[in-house]
């Protein structure tokens, strides 16, 4: 199961985490607090989020054979829309490689 992770430096990590979780809660199973979030997309894809005072950690999981690069882009694009006032850098790295 491919997994990748990104750490995004921002002072607004909790805000973006909550916005993303609320945004997708209308279509998917979502559980979140101000510090942690989990979005289950139901087809083997999931996004885990963790916010602290320094930034936002994102973990993307896709099923074997899934397009992890596309899933990373979808997550990043949504967060960038919420963070239009600041430039965020997403440096995704594959875990377990």
N, C-alpha and C positions, 0 to 999 in steps of 0.2 A: 504494500500500500504506500504509494508515494506521499511523502510529507515534506513540506518546505516551511521555512520560518523567516520572518522579517522583523527587524526592530526599527521603528520609526521615531525619530526624535521630535517631540512636540510637548508644549506645556498644556495642550488641550486634549490629551489622550483619553481621559474619562468621557469627555463630551463626545468625541468621535466614536468611541466604543458604544456608548448608549444610542447615538443617532443611528449607527449602522444596525444595531440589534433591533431597534424600534422599526426601522425601515423594512427589514426583512421579516419581522414578526407577523406580518399580514399574510405571508405566503409559506413560511417555514416554521419549524419548531425552534424556538429561541428561549434561552434562559440567560439572564444577565443581572449583574449588580453594577455599581459604579466602577468597580475594579476588575471584574471578570465577565466574560461573555462566551457563549457557545451557540453556534448556529448550525443546526442539522438540516442539510438540504435534502435529505431523504433518499438519495441515490448513491450513498457511499461517500459523498462529499460533505465536509464539515469545516467550519472555521472556528478557531478558538482565539480569544482576544484577552489580553491582560494589560491594564493601564496602571501606570505609576506616575510620580511627579516628573520623571525624566522622559517618558515617551510611551509608546504603544507597541506591544509585541503581538504579532499575528502568526498563527500557525494554520496552514492550509493542508487538508488531507483529501486525497481523491482515491477512488478505487484503482486497483491494478489495471493498467492500460488507459487510465484517464488522462486528460490533458491538464497537468498541474500548472503549466505556464499560463494557459488560458484562465484557469481558476484564480491564480495569483493576480492576473490583470483585472479580472472582474472585481475582486475585493479592493484592490488599490484604486481603481477608477471610482468606485463608490465613495471611498474615504476622501479622495481628492475633491470630489464634488462638495462634501461637507466642509472641507478645509480650504475653500477657495481663497481665503485671505492669506494663506501661507503656503510656501513651497515645501512639500514633503518629499523625502527621498525613501524609496522602498528598495532595499538591497536584499532580495530573496536569496536564501541558500537552501539547498536540498539537504535534508537530514538523512543520515544513514549511508551517505555515499562515501 
